[in-house]
């Protein structure tokens, strides 16, 4: 009886760890490193514009060549829109680096992207502006030269004092540009949003306005008649804020929003309200671990205090609460991701972005999918220059209930797209959907979009006309991850189940295994000796192996 109780307790313990893992939704992007978030609410979605820390960045400096965009309607599943603005769009700027912090704002039917880049015609960091008719670009240089050059600002003498532009439009329609590193400048913008109205002003950096220190990264907005300026302070940086009754000040220091945390020396804030919730965007070293040059964007949800002050926030892996469930019965881009393991994204020949570099054991998690009364079939838009693989449709974990398997065969090219379908059984109610990819070695296929249906599948289509092939053998930059083909399970000796080598298979071994639950081979945290059945993932199957040998003396 006691043995059965311990085994049941062990399984319950693992389930608790599994549930905790499923809620680890920070950072919001895992396919590449992202930094300097600038959120914008538009037409029922949140758009997060970010810088991109390249994988091959040196260990002592940044390497950033483009700005990327992600969007979400539920704050947990983010659609990758790819690189929407390269630094090469600004012919007057350095062409291979310095895609520094930036922000997008909507006005008069257009989207304006304010950036900080190195100006080769007026040496030093400068503020530029690009424009697009769409929030996802493409953006182009709006004026053909910098809006603010280093020789126009004199409060600080160094060549990078014109970093980190942010724009705020007041209720009366007046737009203001704020920016600065170790200087905080502001100026009015004309209605065209690409020229300055009047003089550039510098806010005195004193303790009354900014407390202990103003470093960089201002973010300005208005709430209930009060103007807020959030900014990075000190080095390594924390986030502080000040308030004012006017967009031009004077400003009064209010306190700390986020203390210095994590391994990144920098941080960069952005605050929005969306669907009656308040969100704080920032970056950390959450994916890379203890480096300032490969950062990742995260979000925390918060509520203002009754007097309008901002509570102090901490970095978490939990992320924010999903505000609406995802409808699986409409076409969903494959690059709509809450969490992933192993995959990357690239520009797609059919427009937008597709998921690429898919290998055996990789997966995509889509959170909070509402299957309602039940799905009967699944469609996927795929392409493969090899023999393909499978899309396993699993619920609530990478090893959860299998409700369908969509077989993908070769299509003749990485951008030769076909629809593949399969029938589905058991997908009802609300679940996290795991699209788990299985097959042979190497890249299996590319993935453009998916859709569930309430009726059974029809025969799959033949390939579309073949565009120029776009192999994925050379991956786009992303945090490194690998996966391997699944080996054939073998019987497990008792001594290999004794994970802590104390001579007995007991609860201590269960706790060790629980600490690595749902980690996948090739990813951080995976320990091969804990993968008792050698299937490439530490999961419930391994718990069952321990249970079968529980209380055995080795």
N, C-alpha and C positions, 0 to 999 in steps of 0.2 A: 504493500500500500504506500509506504514511504517512498519507494523508488518511483512509482507512478506519479506521485505528487511532485517529486523533484523534476521529473521529465516534463510534466505539464507546466511547471513553473519556468523551466528553461525555455520552453517554446513561447510562453507568454512574454518572457523577457526579450527574446529575439523579436517578437512582434512589436514590442514597444520601440526597440531600436529601429525597426523597419519604418514605423510610422514617423519617428523623429527624422529619419533620413528624407522622407518624402516631402517634408516641409522646409528643407534646406534650399531656398530659392534665391539666395544671394551668392555670388554676383548674378546679375540678370542676363549676362552674355558670357558664354564659355568658349565659343568658337574662335574668338580672337581676344586680345587684350584691349581694353577700352579705358578712356580717361576723360576728365574734364566734362562731366555731363551738363547738358543744357536742355531741360525739358520744356516742351511747349504743348499746350492743349489746343486742339483744333478738330472741329467736326466730330466730336464724340470719341476721339482717340488721344492718347498721350504719345507725342513724338520725342524720343530721346536722341539728341544729337551729341556725338561723342568724338573725341580724338582716338587715334589708333596707335597704340604702342606696338611697334613691329617686334616679331619674334627674335630677330637677330640684332636687337639694340645692344650697344656696348654696355658694359657693366657700370659705367660711370656717367652716362649721358643718355638723353632721349633720342629716339629715332621715330619720327612721326611724319608721314607723307600724305595723309588724307584724313578726311572727316567722314564718319559713317552715321547712318540713321537706323533706328529701331522704333517700332511703334506697337502699342497695345491698347485694347479696349477694356481689359480686365486687370491690368497691372501685374500679371504674373506670366502670361504667355506673350512673348515678344517676337514680332515679325522682323526679320532681317531685310532691310532695303539696300544693303550693300554700301559701297563707297559713293556718296552723293556729291562730293567735292574734293578733287585732288589739289594739292598745293600748286601743281603745274598750271592750274586755271589762271593763276596770277603771274603773268609773264615777267613782271617787274620784281618778283620774289625769288628767293632761293628755291630751286626746283626739286631738291632731294630730301628736305627735312623742314623742321620748324612749323608743322601744322599744329600750332599751339591752341590754347583754349578759345572757344568761339560760341556764338549763340545765334539762333534763328528766331525771327519774329515776323508775324503776318501783318500786312497792312495794304489796303487798296487793291486787293486781289492778287497780291504777290507776296513771296516769302523772301526775306532779306537775311543773308548769312553774314554776320560780322565776325571777322577772324583776326588773329594776330600772327603775322608771318615776318620773316626777315626781308627787308626792302633793300635790294641791291643798288637802287638808284639814289637812295638817301640812307646810307648805312645805319642799320639798327632795326630793332623790331618796330613794325608799323601796324596800323589797323586798316584792313581792307574790307570790302563789302562785295558779296556776290548776290545774285538774284535768280529766282525761278518762279514759274507759274504753278509749281507743285511742291508740296511739303517734302517729297522724296526726290526732288531734283529732276533732271540734272541742273546744277547751279553754274552760272557763268559770271565772270568778273563784270560788275555793274558799271564801273567807271574807267577801267584801264590804268589806274594808278591808285596809290594809297589814299585813304580818307584822312588819316593822321600819320605823319611821319615823325621820326625821332627828333628832328630839329624844331618841331612845333611845340614841344613840351620841355619845360626847363626846371620843374620842381625837383626832379632827381637828375643826376648827371650821368647815370649809367645808360648803356645802349639798349636795355630791355625793359625800360620803365613803361612802355606802351603795350604791355601784355593784357590779355584777358578782357576783351570788350563785352559789355552787356547792355541791352537796350530795354528801356521801359517807356510805355506810352501812357500818359496820364489821362484822367477822365475828360479833360478839356481838349484832348487830341494832340497835345504837345508831346513829342518824342524826345527822350534824353538818352545820350550815350555816356556810359561810365566805363572806366578802365584804369589799369595801372598796377605796376609792381613797385613797392616801396614809394609809391605816389598814388593818390587817388584823384583822377581827373574826371571832369564831366563837361558836357557841352550839349546845347540844344541842337536837334536835327531839324532840317527843313522838311516840309511835307513830302518831298521826293524821297526821303530816307537815305539819300546818298550824298548829302552835302550838309555842312555845319552852318548853323544860324548863330552868328555872333562869335564870342571869344571862347577859348578853352580855359576852364577854371580848375584850380587845384584846391582840394579840401585840406586844410592844415591837419597834419598827422599828430594830434595831441591826445592826451589821455581822456579828456572830456568827450571827444568825438569817437575814439576807437579803443579806449582802454589801454592795455599793455602794449599792443602792437597792431598795426595794419601791415600785412605783407602783400596780398594780391587777391585776385579772383572775386571781385565784387559781384553781387547779385541783388538787384533792386526790384521791389514790388510794393504794392499798396494794399492794405487790408483795414477795413473799417475806419477809413480816414487817416490812418497812420502809415507812413512810409518806412519800409524796412530795408536795411542794407546788410546782407550777410557776406562775410569775407573770410579769407584764410589769414591766420595770424601766427607769428612766431615761426621757428624752424627747428625741428620738424613741426609741421603745421597742425594747429587745431582750427576749429571754426567758431568765430564769434559774430556778434551782430550789434547793430546800432539802429536807432529809430529817429524819426524827425516828423515835424508837422508840415514839411515842405520838401519837394523833390530836390531842392538845391541846398538843404540844410537850414540852420546848423543841426548837426547830428549829435546824438547822445548815446554813449556806450551803454549797453544793456546786459551783456554777459556772454557766456559760453554756450554754444549749441552742441558741439561735439569736441571732446578733449582729443589730444593726440593719441591715436590708437593704431595698432597694426604696424607693418614694416615699411610703409611708404612715407617718405619725408614730406610729401605734398598731399593736399586734399583740395577739393574743389566743390563748392556747394551749388545747389539749385533747389528752389522750393516752388511748388505749385499746389493749387487746389483742384481736385477732379472728383466729380460725383459726390460732393459734400465731404470729401476726405482731404486731409493735408498730407503731403509727401515731401520728404527730404532726400534729395539725390546727392551722392558723394562718390568718391573712389577710394579703393584700398588695394592692398597687395594680395587679396583673397585667393586668387588662382596661382600666382607665381610663388608667393611666399617670401617675405622679407626682401623685397626689391622695390626701389622707387621708379624703375624704368619699364616695368611690365605690370600695369595697374588694371583694375577692373571696377566697373560701375556697379553700385549697390543702391538700394532704396530702403528707407525706413518710413513707416506711417506714424503720424503723431497728432496730438490735439493741442491747440493753444490753451494756455492757462486762461482763467476767467478774466484776467486783467490784460490779455492780449500778448503776454510774454511767451517766449518759446521755451519749452522744457528742454533740459539737457538730454541728448540722445546718445545711444551707444551703437557701435557697429555690431551687426548680427549676421548670422548665416541664414536665419529664418526667413527674412524678407517680409513682405506685406501680405495682407489678406486679399484673396481674390474677390473682386466686387461683382462679378457675373460669371455664369458658366458658359463654356464654349459650346456652340452649336455644331455638332459633327455632320449635320445634314446639308451643309453648304460647303463649297470648295474652300479648303484651307491650305494655305501655302505650306509646303513641307518645312520651310525655314521659320515657321512659327513654333517657338521653342520656349519651354520653361526651364528645363535642364537637358543636357545631352552628354553623351560620352563618345568621344572619338571622331565625330563628324566635323566637316567644314562646310563653308558656303562659297559660291562663286557666281559671277554673272551668267545668266541663262539666255540661250539663243531665242527662247520664246518670250523674252522680256523678264525683267525683275531678276530674281535670285533663285538658284536651286541649291539643294544639299548635295555635297560631293564627298569624295574620299571616304566612302562608306566601306567599312571592313567588317568581318565576322565578329559579332559580339557588341558592336556599337549600338547605340539606341538614342532615341529622342523621347523625352517626356513632355506630354501636353497635359496641363493640369486642369482638373475640374470640368471634364467633358460630360455633358448631359445627354445620355443616350435615350432618355425618357422611357417609353414602353418597349423599346428594343430595336437594334439594327439588324438587318438581314444580309447586307452585303457591303463591300468596301471596294472603292476604286482608287487607283494610284496612277499618276503620270510619271513614267520612269524611262531611263535610257541606260544602255550598257554596251560597252565595247568588248566585254568579256562574256562569260556564260551566265552572268547574273547572280541571283541568290534569292532570298526570301525576306518578306516583311512579316514578322510575327506580330500579331495584335494582342497585346497583353494588358491586363488591368492591374493597376495600383503598384506594380513593381516590375523590374526587368524579368523577374521569374514568376510573375503573377499568373492568374488564370488566362489561358490561351483561348481566345474567342474566334480566331481566324488566322490563316496563313496565306499571304498573297505571293505566289510564285512569280519571280521576275526572270525572264530569259534574255539572252543577248538580243540587242536591237540593231547592231551594226555600227554603233558610234555612241560616244559619251553625250552627244547632243541630238541624237536621233530618238525622238520621243514617241512613246506609245502609251495607251491606257491598259492597265492590267487590273483584273477584278478577282474577287473571291467571295464566297459566302461567309456569313458571320453568325455565330450562335452564342448566346449568353451575355451579350452586351446590353444591359438595361440599367437604368438609373444613372447616378453620377459617380464617375470614377476618374482617376488619373489614367490617361492612355499612354502606354509605352509602345512605341514603334521600334521593335527590336529587329536588328538586321543579322541574318545568318547566311552562311555559304562557305565557299572555299577561301583560299588565301588571296591577299591583295585586294585591290578595289573591286567592289561587286557591281555597283550601279549608281547612277545619279537619280535624284528624287525631286520632282518639281512641285506636285501638290497631291492632296488626298481628299476623299469625301466618303462618308458612310451613306447608306441608303436604307429605306425601310422595306424595299422589295429585293428579291433575289437578283443576283448579278446576271448580266447578259454577256454574250461572248466578247472577249477582249478584242481590241482593234488592231489593225495592222500598222506598221510604222508610218509616221509622217514622212514627207520628203526630207531627205537628209541634208541639213545645212553643213557648213564647214565643221569638221570634227574638232572637238575641244577636249583633248585628253585631260584627265585629272592626275596624271602621274606626278606632276609637279604641284604640290598643294599650295593653296594660299596660306598666308601666315596665320598661325593659330597656336594656342598653348599646346605643347607637345602631348600627344597621347597615341598609344598603339593598342592593337588588339591582336589576338591570335586565334587560329582555328581551334575548335573544341576537341580536345583529346577524348579518346574512348575511356569511360570510367573503369576503374579497376577496384578490386576489393581493397579495403583500407586496414593495414595492420593496427593493432591496439596501441602500440608504442607511438605511432605517428598521430594518434588522436589525443595523446597526452600533451596538450599544447604548451603547458608551463613546465613540463618535465618534472613533476613532483611525485611521480610514481603511481598516480591514480587519475582516473577519468572522472571528473566531478564538476561542481558548479564553477570552480575557478576557470576551467577550460571553456565553459559556456560563456562566461563574462568576457574572456579574451576574444572569442569568436564574435560576440555581439558588438565589440568595439570596431570591427571591420565589416559589419554586415552590409550587404549590397555593394561592396566595392568590387570593381571589375579588373581583370588582369590587364596590366599595362597602365592603369591609372594610379594616382597617388593614394596610398593607404592600403593597397592590396598586398597581402602577404601569402605567398604561395603555399606555405605549410598549413595555413588555415583553410585553404580550399581543398577539403578532404577528398572530394570526388573528382577533383581536377577538371571541372567543367568550365573554368574561367571566371566564375563569380562566386563570392562567399554568400551563401543564402540558406534557405530552410532545408535544402537537401543535406547540407553539412551538419545542421542541427540534428537531423534524424540519425545521421551516422553516429554522432556523439551519444544520442539517446539510446541507441542499440547497445552501446558499450558502457552505459552509465554505471558508476561505482566499481568498475573493473580495476583491479590492481595490476599494474604493468610489471 
